[in-house]
Amino acid sequence: MRARRLLLVFVLAVLVAPAALAQGIGDVAARQRESREKAGKKAETETVFTNDDLDARRPPGSERDADDAAESTTTSSSPTSERQEPERRYERRDADTAQQTDAVNRAQAEVDSTERRIRELNGRLNPMSLDYVYGAARSGDAAAEELRIKQELSELEERLVRARQDLARANEGLSAAREPRAPSSSDVH
């Protein structure tokens, strides 16, 4: 009798638990939906501030006003050209960045190809390699081939050092091109 009661309680628990769990998941989903709707309404009512808004509320004598005053005394250009000048600077900076990125990519490709060739040649000198210069399937002068491989390896190692130096210089140039710069005297007309 007691075993039947335990079995009945167990069966009821198994049948009721999924229904209660489903109810809990439904509640969670409804709360999530409500919070998303509230967040959507909140995002629609948020105000977006632009640089013009900030400039209008900047206190007199601030850094931006000093820059504007210096520009107005050194330049007598129209307002449209003043707006175009920063765009030109950014275009030049983007072009410099693109050139430096290309230089980095070329230097990296040189390093990669040199390292790949060094690995291939080292494999030829490795007795455990299938390409071993003294392997059973090889014919000809293996000793001369070994000397040629060692000479090429020596040249490639020197080339790799130069390629890595070029890569480091190219990365430095790219970093310099990406850094924001103050306008130079050639930028201000």
C-alpha positions in Angstrom: 0.0 0.0 0.0 2.8 2.4 0.9 4.6 1.6 -2.3 1.4 2.5 -4.3 1.2 5.9 -2.5 4.8 6.7 -3.3 4.3 5.6 -6.9 1.1 7.8 -7.1 3.0 10.8 -5.7 5.8 10.2 -8.1 3.5 10.0 -11.1 1.7 13.1 -10.1 4.9 15.0 -9.6 6.1 13.9 -13.0 2.8 15.0 -14.6 2.5 18.4 -12.7 6.2 19.5 -12.9 6.3 20.1 -16.7 3.1 22.1 -16.5 4.5 24.3 -13.7 7.8 24.6 -15.5 6.0 25.7 -18.7 4.1 28.3 -16.8 7.3 29.6 -15.3 8.9 29.8 -18.8 5.9 31.6 -20.1 6.1 34.2 -17.3 9.8 34.7 -18.0 9.1 35.2 -21.7 6.4 37.7 -21.0 8.7 39.7 -18.7 11.4 39.6 -21.4 9.0 40.9 -24.0 7.8 43.7 -21.8 11.4 44.8 -21.0 12.3 44.8 -24.7 9.2 46.9 -25.5 10.1 49.4 -22.7 13.7 49.6 -23.9 12.5 50.2 -27.5 10.3 53.1 -26.4 13.1 54.5 -24.3 15.5 54.4 -27.3 13.0 56.3 -29.4 12.8 59.1 -26.9 16.6 59.5 -26.3 18.2 62.7 -27.5 21.2 62.6 -29.8 23.7 65.3 -29.3 26.0 66.4 -32.2 29.3 68.4 -32.1 27.2 71.5 -33.1 25.2 71.1 -29.9 28.3 70.8 -27.9 29.9 73.8 -29.5 26.8 75.9 -28.9 27.0 75.1 -25.1 30.8 75.3 -24.7 31.8 78.0 -22.2 33.7 81.0 -23.5 37.5 80.8 -23.4 37.4 77.0 -23.8 40.0 75.1 -25.8 37.7 74.8 -28.9 37.2 78.6 -28.9 40.9 79.2 -28.7 41.4 76.9 -31.7 38.6 78.7 -33.6 40.1 82.1 -32.8 43.6 80.9 -34.0 42.1 79.6 -37.2 40.1 82.8 -37.9 43.2 84.9 -37.5 45.4 82.7 -39.7 42.8 82.0 -42.3 40.3 84.1 -44.2 38.5 81.3 -45.9 34.8 80.8 -46.4 32.8 78.6 -44.0 32.5 75.9 -46.5 36.2 75.6 -47.0 36.7 75.5 -43.2 34.4 72.5 -43.1 36.1 70.8 -46.0 39.6 71.2 -44.5 39.1 68.5 -41.8 37.6 66.2 -44.4 40.7 66.6 -46.6 42.9 65.8 -43.6 40.9 62.7 -42.9 41.0 61.7 -46.5 44.8 62.1 -46.5 45.1 60.2 -43.2 42.9 57.4 -44.7 45.1 57.3 -47.8 48.2 57.1 -45.6 46.7 54.4 -43.5 45.8 52.4 -46.6 49.3 52.7 -48.0 50.8 51.7 -44.7 48.4 48.8 -44.5 49.5 47.6 -47.9 53.1 47.9 -46.8 52.4 45.8 -43.7 50.6 43.2 -45.8 53.5 43.0 -48.3 56.1 42.7 -45.5 54.0 40.1 -43.8 53.7 38.1 -47.0 57.5 38.3 -47.5 58.0 37.0 -43.9 55.5 34.2 -44.4 56.9 33.0 -47.7 60.5 33.1 -46.4 59.5 31.1 -43.3 57.6 28.6 -45.4 60.6 28.0 -47.6 62.9 27.7 -44.6 60.6 25.0 -43.2 60.6 23.1 -46.5 64.4 23.2 -46.7 64.8 22.1 -43.0 62.5 19.2 -43.8 64.9 18.2 -46.6 67.7 18.0 -44.0 65.6 16.1 -41.4 66.3 12.4 -41.4 62.8 11.7 -40.2 61.2 13.6 -43.1 60.0 11.9 -46.3 61.8 14.5 -48.3 65.2 13.7 -46.6 68.0 14.5 -49.0 69.8 11.2 -48.3 66.5 9.2 -48.6 66.4 5.8 -50.3 64.4 7.0 -53.3 66.9 9.8 -54.1 69.4 9.5 -56.9 72.3 11.8 -57.7 74.8 13.6 -55.6 73.1 14.0 -52.2 76.1 15.6 -50.6 76.1 18.4 -53.2 72.3 18.8 -52.7 72.8 19.1 -48.9 75.4 21.8 -49.4 73.1 23.7 -51.8 70.3 23.5 -49.3 72.4 24.7 -46.4 73.6 27.6 -48.5 70.1 28.6 -49.5 69.0 28.2 -45.8 71.7 30.7 -44.8 70.6 33.2 -47.4 67.0 32.7 -46.4 67.7 33.3 -42.8 69.4 36.6 -43.7 66.4 37.5 -45.9 64.1 36.6 -43.0 65.9 39.0 -40.6 65.5 41.8 -43.2 61.9 41.0 -43.9 61.1 41.0 -40.2 62.8 44.4 -39.8 60.8 45.7 -42.8 57.6 44.4 -41.2 58.5 46.1 -37.9 59.0 49.4 -39.8 55.8 49.0 -41.7 53.9 48.3 -38.5 55.4 51.5 -36.9 54.4 53.4 -40.0 50.9 52.1 -39.8 50.6 53.0 -36.1 51.8 56.5 -36.9 49.3 56.8 -39.8 46.5 55.7 -37.5 47.3 58.2 -34.7 45.3 61.4 -34.8 47.5 64.3 -35.7 47.2 68.0 -35.1 46.9 70.0 -38.3 50.3 70.8 -39.7 51.2 74.2 -41.2 50.5 72.8 -44.7 47.0 71.9 -43.6 46.1 75.4 -42.5 45.7 77.9 -45.4 
